Amino acid sequence: QVQLVESGGGLVQAGGSLRLSCAASGGTLRPYAVGWFRQSPGKEREFVAAVTMSGNIKDYADSVKGRFTISRDNSKNTVYLQMNSLKPEDTAVYYCAAGPRFGRQSYTYWGQGTQVTVSS
């Protein structure tokens, strides 16, 4: 069973950048699509970005398009989320998820999350 661990979160000023990592253990990420989601207090979890198994197709929520980039390095069993031009409304716990189907929902494996806080 694949276990996912997110890292790279922290506190950053508005306009700054962070790179989140999602590392897999107990199995390979190679057969799975991977998505990033986020949840802030009082709000439902929302889709952020996703990438196919090969990394050739990517999908982004409108709110992050042009600012965030998802990528994967299958040789390192890791998926990344580069976040630029961060805004206070990006503050949330960010989760990565993996599953056999590329899309904005229905992922099988989930990480524990990493906190991102953007100050104004």
Contacts in CASP RR format, 6 or more apart in sequence:
PFRMAT RR
TARGET T0000
AUTHOR 0000-0000-0000
METHOD contacts of the structure
MODEL  1
QVQLVESGGGLVQAGGSLRLSCAASGGTLRPYAVGWFRQSPGKEREFVAA
VTMSGNIKDYADSVKGRFTISRDNSKNTVYLQMNSLKPEDTAVYYCAAGP
RFGRQSYTYWGQGTQVTVSS
1 26 0 8 1.000
1 27 0 8 1.000
1 109 0 8 1.000
2 24 0 8 1.000
2 25 0 8 1.000
2 26 0 8 1.000
2 27 0 8 1.000
2 28 0 8 1.000
2 29 0 8 1.000
2 32 0 8 1.000
2 98 0 8 1.000
2 109 0 8 1.000
3 24 0 8 1.000
3 25 0 8 1.000
3 26 0 8 1.000
3 27 0 8 1.000
3 109 0 8 1.000
3 111 0 8 1.000
4 22 0 8 1.000
4 23 0 8 1.000
4 24 0 8 1.000
4 96 0 8 1.000
4 97 0 8 1.000
4 98 0 8 1.000
4 109 0 8 1.000
4 110 0 8 1.000
4 111 0 8 1.000
5 22 0 8 1.000
5 23 0 8 1.000
5 24 0 8 1.000
5 25 0 8 1.000
5 111 0 8 1.000
5 112 0 8 1.000
6 20 0 8 1.000
6 21 0 8 1.000
6 22 0 8 1.000
6 94 0 8 1.000
6 95 0 8 1.000
6 96 0 8 1.000
6 111 0 8 1.000
6 112 0 8 1.000
6 113 0 8 1.000
6 114 0 8 1.000
7 20 0 8 1.000
7 21 0 8 1.000
7 23 0 8 1.000
7 114 0 8 1.000
8 18 0 8 1.000
8 19 0 8 1.000
8 20 0 8 1.000
8 21 0 8 1.000
8 114 0 8 1.000
9 18 0 8 1.000
9 20 0 8 1.000
9 94 0 8 1.000
9 114 0 8 1.000
9 115 0 8 1.000
9 116 0 8 1.000
10 18 0 8 1.000
10 114 0 8 1.000
10 115 0 8 1.000
10 116 0 8 1.000
10 117 0 8 1.000
11 117 0 8 1.000
11 118 0 8 1.000
11 119 0 8 1.000
12 18 0 8 1.000
12 86 0 8 1.000
12 116 0 8 1.000
12 117 0 8 1.000
12 118 0 8 1.000
12 119 0 8 1.000
13 118 0 8 1.000
13 119 0 8 1.000
14 86 0 8 1.000
14 87 0 8 1.000
14 88 0 8 1.000
14 118 0 8 1.000
14 119 0 8 1.000
14 120 0 8 1.000
15 84 0 8 1.000
15 85 0 8 1.000
15 86 0 8 1.000
15 87 0 8 1.000
15 118 0 8 1.000
16 84 0 8 1.000
16 85 0 8 1.000
16 86 0 8 1.000
16 118 0 8 1.000
17 82 0 8 1.000
17 83 0 8 1.000
17 84 0 8 1.000
17 85 0 8 1.000
17 86 0 8 1.000
18 83 0 8 1.000
18 86 0 8 1.000
18 116 0 8 1.000
19 80 0 8 1.000
19 81 0 8 1.000
19 82 0 8 1.000
19 83 0 8 1.000
20 36 0 8 1.000
20 80 0 8 1.000
20 81 0 8 1.000
20 83 0 8 1.000
20 94 0 8 1.000
20 96 0 8 1.000
20 114 0 8 1.000
20 116 0 8 1.000
21 78 0 8 1.000
21 79 0 8 1.000
21 80 0 8 1.000
22 34 0 8 1.000
22 36 0 8 1.000
22 78 0 8 1.000
22 79 0 8 1.000
22 80 0 8 1.000
22 81 0 8 1.000
22 96 0 8 1.000
22 111 0 8 1.000
23 76 0 8 1.000
23 77 0 8 1.000
23 78 0 8 1.000
24 77 0 8 1.000
24 78 0 8 1.000
24 98 0 8 1.000
25 77 0 8 1.000
27 77 0 8 1.000
28 74 0 8 1.000
28 77 0 8 1.000
29 72 0 8 1.000
29 74 0 8 1.000
29 77 0 8 1.000
29 78 0 8 1.000
29 79 0 8 1.000
29 98 0 8 1.000
30 53 0 8 1.000
30 74 0 8 1.000
30 77 0 8 1.000
31 53 0 8 1.000
31 100 0 8 1.000
32 53 0 8 1.000
32 98 0 8 1.000
32 99 0 8 1.000
32 100 0 8 1.000
32 108 0 8 1.000
32 109 0 8 1.000
33 50 0 8 1.000
33 51 0 8 1.000
33 52 0 8 1.000
33 53 0 8 1.000
33 98 0 8 1.000
33 99 0 8 1.000
33 100 0 8 1.000
33 101 0 8 1.000
33 102 0 8 1.000
33 103 0 8 1.000
33 107 0 8 1.000
34 50 0 8 1.000
34 51 0 8 1.000
34 70 0 8 1.000
34 72 0 8 1.000
34 79 0 8 1.000
34 96 0 8 1.000
34 97 0 8 1.000
34 98 0 8 1.000
34 99 0 8 1.000
35 47 0 8 1.000
35 48 0 8 1.000
35 49 0 8 1.000
35 50 0 8 1.000
35 51 0 8 1.000
35 70 0 8 1.000
35 79 0 8 1.000
35 96 0 8 1.000
35 97 0 8 1.000
35 98 0 8 1.000
35 103 0 8 1.000
35 107 0 8 1.000
36 48 0 8 1.000
36 49 0 8 1.000
36 50 0 8 1.000
36 70 0 8 1.000
36 79 0 8 1.000
36 81 0 8 1.000
36 94 0 8 1.000
36 95 0 8 1.000
36 96 0 8 1.000
36 97 0 8 1.000
37 45 0 8 1.000
37 46 0 8 1.000
37 47 0 8 1.000
37 48 0 8 1.000
37 94 0 8 1.000
37 95 0 8 1.000
37 96 0 8 1.000
37 97 0 8 1.000
38 45 0 8 1.000
38 46 0 8 1.000
38 48 0 8 1.000
38 90 0 8 1.000
38 92 0 8 1.000
38 93 0 8 1.000
38 94 0 8 1.000
38 95 0 8 1.000
38 116 0 8 1.000
39 45 0 8 1.000
39 46 0 8 1.000
39 92 0 8 1.000
39 93 0 8 1.000
39 95 0 8 1.000
40 91 0 8 1.000
40 92 0 8 1.000
40 93 0 8 1.000
43 92 0 8 1.000
45 95 0 8 1.000
46 61 0 8 1.000
47 61 0 8 1.000
47 104 0 8 1.000
47 105 0 8 1.000
48 60 0 8 1.000
48 61 0 8 1.000
48 64 0 8 1.000
48 68 0 8 1.000
48 81 0 8 1.000
48 94 0 8 1.000
49 58 0 8 1.000
49 59 0 8 1.000
49 60 0 8 1.000
49 61 0 8 1.000
49 64 0 8 1.000
49 68 0 8 1.000
49 69 0 8 1.000
49 70 0 8 1.000
49 81 0 8 1.000
50 58 0 8 1.000
50 59 0 8 1.000
50 70 0 8 1.000
50 102 0 8 1.000
50 103 0 8 1.000
50 104 0 8 1.000
51 57 0 8 1.000
51 58 0 8 1.000
51 59 0 8 1.000
51 70 0 8 1.000
51 71 0 8 1.000
51 72 0 8 1.000
51 79 0 8 1.000
51 102 0 8 1.000
52 58 0 8 1.000
52 102 0 8 1.000
53 102 0 8 1.000
55 71 0 8 1.000
55 72 0 8 1.000
57 102 0 8 1.000
58 70 0 8 1.000
59 102 0 8 1.000
59 103 0 8 1.000
59 104 0 8 1.000
60 66 0 8 1.000
60 68 0 8 1.000
60 70 0 8 1.000
63 89 0 8 1.000
64 83 0 8 1.000
64 90 0 8 1.000
67 83 0 8 1.000
67 84 0 8 1.000
67 85 0 8 1.000
67 86 0 8 1.000
68 81 0 8 1.000
68 82 0 8 1.000
68 83 0 8 1.000
68 84 0 8 1.000
69 81 0 8 1.000
69 82 0 8 1.000
69 84 0 8 1.000
70 79 0 8 1.000
70 80 0 8 1.000
70 81 0 8 1.000
70 82 0 8 1.000
71 79 0 8 1.000
71 80 0 8 1.000
71 82 0 8 1.000
72 78 0 8 1.000
72 79 0 8 1.000
72 80 0 8 1.000
73 79 0 8 1.000
73 80 0 8 1.000
79 96 0 8 1.000
81 94 0 8 1.000
81 96 0 8 1.000
83 90 0 8 1.000
83 116 0 8 1.000
86 116 0 8 1.000
86 118 0 8 1.000
87 118 0 8 1.000
88 118 0 8 1.000
88 119 0 8 1.000
88 120 0 8 1.000
89 118 0 8 1.000
90 116 0 8 1.000
90 118 0 8 1.000
91 116 0 8 1.000
91 117 0 8 1.000
91 118 0 8 1.000
92 115 0 8 1.000
92 116 0 8 1.000
93 113 0 8 1.000
93 114 0 8 1.000
93 115 0 8 1.000
93 116 0 8 1.000
94 113 0 8 1.000
94 114 0 8 1.000
94 115 0 8 1.000
94 116 0 8 1.000
95 110 0 8 1.000
95 111 0 8 1.000
95 112 0 8 1.000
95 113 0 8 1.000
96 110 0 8 1.000
96 111 0 8 1.000
96 113 0 8 1.000
97 107 0 8 1.000
97 108 0 8 1.000
97 109 0 8 1.000
97 110 0 8 1.000
97 111 0 8 1.000
98 107 0 8 1.000
98 108 0 8 1.000
98 109 0 8 1.000
99 106 0 8 1.000
99 107 0 8 1.000
99 108 0 8 1.000
99 109 0 8 1.000
100 108 0 8 1.000
101 107 0 8 1.000
END
